[in-house]
Amino acid sequence: MNENDLPPPPANPPAAPPATGHAAPRGLTPGWERETLEKLLFATLAEQRAQRRWRMFSRLTWLALFLFVIWALGFKGGAPAADKALAHTAVIEIEGEIGPDQEANAEFIIAAAKAAFEDAGAQGVVLLINSPGGSPVQAGIISDELRRLKARYKKPLYAVVEESCASAAYYIAASADNIYVDKASIVGSIGVLMEGFGFVGLMEKLGVERRLLTAGENKGFLDPFSPQTETHRLHAQQMLDQVHKQFIDVVKTGRGKRLKADMPELFSGLFWTGQQAVELGLADQLGNLDFVAREVVKAEELVDYTRRENIGEKLVKRFGAAIGEGAIKALRATQPMR
């Protein structure tokens, strides 16, 4: 092969690409930087719009929640629609454990009792009880106020027991003029208890030493990790005996000669069926709420005066607790390390 056999060179050879300072990465077309910046800009704008929408939605949600709480605070559910001006039987439910943090508490029950006794249409007031007991302090406050209201308004007060009326619940029921029970109801438990645990023996087996410093020789009274002294035991027993005597006095005042006097077990903390309670004088008669309204009060129309915690109050408590817990956590988080 010689030079004459080679093809002639092209008349216009292709021009070299202009220099740009740096070559585009492999697989990318020229101008990729502009496209990337545009995408980033559009993504940023979209994120800002989403954040604005979320803030608006969050504000509207809180506004709706606030308006709902305001409405719920004024909403009283649970009471039947009835004309209180007409003759009726006022009903106050005492349901569940009796305590300051329970729905069956002195504040709610006394508020309901005042409304019932003050209502001219209420021919009688019935405590509808289904409670195993609870705080003797709350029961004492309620009992004293019920006696005062009875004396002031000259209206009869009755107690109707459903499932149970024991301990602090019976403390309250004893203030009623008459107590009506079902034959299978649980009634009684006239006693007082103080409970706790002692871990001294377990700590000794585990080799754990209790280090308790007090100012005042009895400040560690009833500490579960310290041995119980005879002095402390006697002091606690004296307290229990005194509260028990108060309970017995309330029952004797309320029930009077109806109690079976030759039964010391009445005040031993035992409880009985409704039928036994009638025989022992702890209750007066078998009967339910409708029977009492119809045959005793002579006003069949029932009006529920029970004071209940409404939806708004529950929400406020929950949000208040959550906000308080969050504030404590935030405060702890801002404290310097030591």
BELKAMO-V502436 format. One line per field, one symbol per residue. psi: psi as a letter, one per 20 degrees, with the letter a starting at -180 (. if undefined). A space follows every 50 residues. Layout:
psi->???
//
This chain:
psi->pahhiqqqqqgnqpqqqqpjhqqqqpiqqqjhggggggggghhgghhggg ggggggggghghgggghgggghhiporhpqpqoihqprpppopnpaqorh jrhmrgggghgggghghhphioiqppoopnpibcphgggggggghghghg hgilqqpqpppdgqnqchghgghiiqhqpprqhjqpqclnrqqoraqpjg gghghikpppoopqophjhkpjpijqqpqhggghgghhgghghghggggg ghghhcihqohknhihkiiqqrrhghhghijhrhqpqaghgggghghknh pppojpoqprgghggggghgggggghhgghghhipqq.
//
